[in-house]
Amino acid sequence: MEKLKIVFMGTPEFAVAILDSIIKNDYEVVGVITAADKPAGRGQKLKFSAVKEYAVTNDLKLLQPTNLKDETFLEELRALKANLHIVVAFRMLPKVVWDMPALGTFNLHASLLPNYRGAAPINWAIINGETKTGVTTFFIDDKIDTGAIILSDETAIDPKESAGELHDRLQELGCETVNKTLQLIAKSEAEPTIQEETADTKTAYKLNKENCKIDWTRPAIDCFNLIRGLSPYPAAWCYLVDQGEPLSIKIYEAEIAQEEHSFTTGQLFCTKKEMKVAVTGGYLLIKSLQLPGKKRMKITELLNGVTFSENAKLQ
């Protein structure tokens, strides 16, 4: 069995659990690469990535290059003498980096490739109403998420599951899949298979303001899936119109009530305990939302202090 010397590359919380699992399974991590510190918040203080915080706490060798082709960085990377690179939620690597270690560079992606290549696979699987997803390890090549697959592990998506809940489950599944992948590589038993593309292969597009906006003319299930697929982050949004300037609000939780009606889509109905909006084929019951400048709140909490007119609508 080959002794693995690993360089780990990642940035967000999702990657931290994988890194922690690798270390707890007694693999040698000779270096960690993460994003450069960025100013954040009102005070614009430098914010560390979740992976950096973990690396500092655990006294791991840390590199934070701004340019992955910079020769000084490449010399530091070579000096670590790693024979394997692992990438989890980092950024696209130049060939000089992913081709460096003798055993290659593999990535963990939170989808069943080739479906949902791209930036937001967890969100889009839910937004599109998928009933299953999973995680995939694959050897990196010169394109995004197209390399030869080492392992895939599948899980069902609950019909009411949010992106945050699925994220946490895929994080756990990812730990298992990465460690199984490491065992195969250490034993020289990995047998990667080329990804097969089909005409209906789905993409995990980068999330932006436009594709996070709720279109209330869509069927109830589409609005519901968008809301849970973007909860808790970045959150689905729309405008609340009621006797004044439209307010941009975020909606985090909803339920479907299927019922025939003749109301205009987007029309809002409120009691002291309930807020619902007319959609095609029924209503969506809004369970939690956030008004501009306010914290996220349960709908009962909001309706205790706010009254909406009969003409209020979401658009």
Secondary structure, DSSP 8 states (H G I E B T S, - for coil): ----EEEEEE-SHHHHHHHHHHHHTT-EEEEEE----EEETTTTEEE--HHHHHHHHTT--EE--S-TT-HHHHHHHHHTT-SEEEEES-----HHHHT-STT-EEEEESS-TTTTEES-HHHHHHHTT-SEEEEEEEE--SSSS-S-EEEEEEEE--TT--HHHHHHHHHHHHHHHHHHHHHHHHTT----B-----TT--EE----TTTTB--TTSBHHHHHHHHHHTTTTT-EEEEEESSSS-EEEEEEEEEEEE----S-TTBEEE-SS-EEEEEBTEEEEEEEEE-TTS--EEHHHHHHH----TT-EE-
